[in-house]
Amino acid sequence: QVQLVESGGGLVQPGGSLRLSCAASVTIAGIYTMGWYRQAPGKQRELVATITNGGSTNYGDFVKGRFTISRDNGKYTVYLQMNSLKPEDTAVYYCSLRVGNDYWGQGTQVTVSS
């Protein structure tokens, strides 16, 4: 059974930074994509960033160079470095894994507030 273990959320002031991590509990064979989505209260879940094990990345339009996704294939772990955070970045951030099926983490809260 695939489990995605997230860490790194929390409270940060506007303009600050956070780094999220997500580790998959299984060994993954073949091509896969890991990434992050987010959901704010009253809004739909939206793409933040994804990365394949080959290194191809995709970012949500709102990121605009503020966030960087990276991965450690040997550890089946994905990271999201978030800089220049804004109050509108406040949301629950979910780790995702697509390898045939889609798997989701439990979510980690990111709150940007002074």
N, C-alpha and C positions, 0 to 999 in steps of 0.2 A: 504494500500500500504506500502510495506516494504521500509524503508530508513535506510541507514547505514551512520552514521555521524562520520567522522574520524578527528583526531587532533594529533598534536605532531611532524609533520615533520619540516624540516628546514635545516639549514647549520651547519655543525659540522666539526671540524678538525679531521684528521686521529687519531685513537686511542680513540676518544671521544665516548660519549653515547647519545642515544636518546630513548625516550619512546613514542610509538604510542598507541593511544586509538581509539576504534571504538565501538559506541553504536548503537544497533538496536532500531528502533522507535516503535516496536510492541512487544506484549507479545508472546512468542513462546512456544508452547506446544509440548511435545514429544522430541524425540532425534534430535539434530541439531549439526552442526559443524560450527564453526566460525574460521576465520583465516586471513592470510595475504599472498598475492602474490605480486610480483614486476615485473616491466618491465623497462628495460634500453633502451635508444635509439638504434634502429636497432636490438633489440633482442626480442625474444619471452617472453611472460609472464611466470614466473616460481614460483613454490611453495617456500614460505619462511617458514611458519609454520601454522598448524591448530590444533584445540583443540575441542573435543566434550564436550557437557555439562556433560558427565560422567568423563571428565578429561583426556581422551586419547589424546596424542599429536603425531604429525608427523612433522618432520623438513626437509628442503631441505639439500642436502649433503654439501653445501657450508657453512652452519651455523657453524658447528664444535664447538658447545658449546658456541658460542658468543652471541646468542640470546636466550631469554626465552619467551615463550608465556604463558599467564595466562588468567583467565576469572573470571567474577563476574556474576554468573547465575542469581542472583536476579535483576541485572541491565541490563542483556542481553548485557554485555560489554566484549570486549576482549582487552587485552593489549599485546604489543610486546616490551620487553626491549631489546635494541640492544647495546651491548658493543663492545669495540675493533673494532670500525668501520673502514672500509678500503675504499679507493677511488672507488674500484669496487663495493661497496655497493650502489653507487649512482644510483637512479632509482625513478620512481613513485611507491609508495607502495599502493596497493589496499586491502581494507578490503573485506572479502567474508563471505557469510552466505549460508549454504546449509541446507534447510529444505524442502525436496521435490524438489523444484526449487532452482536455484542458483541466488543469489543476490549479487550485487557489490556496493561498495562505489565509490565516485567520484575520489578518489586517492589523495595522499598527497606526495609532493616532498621531498625526502631525498637527500641531497647533501653532500658528504664527500670530503672536499678539504681544503688545507692549504692556 
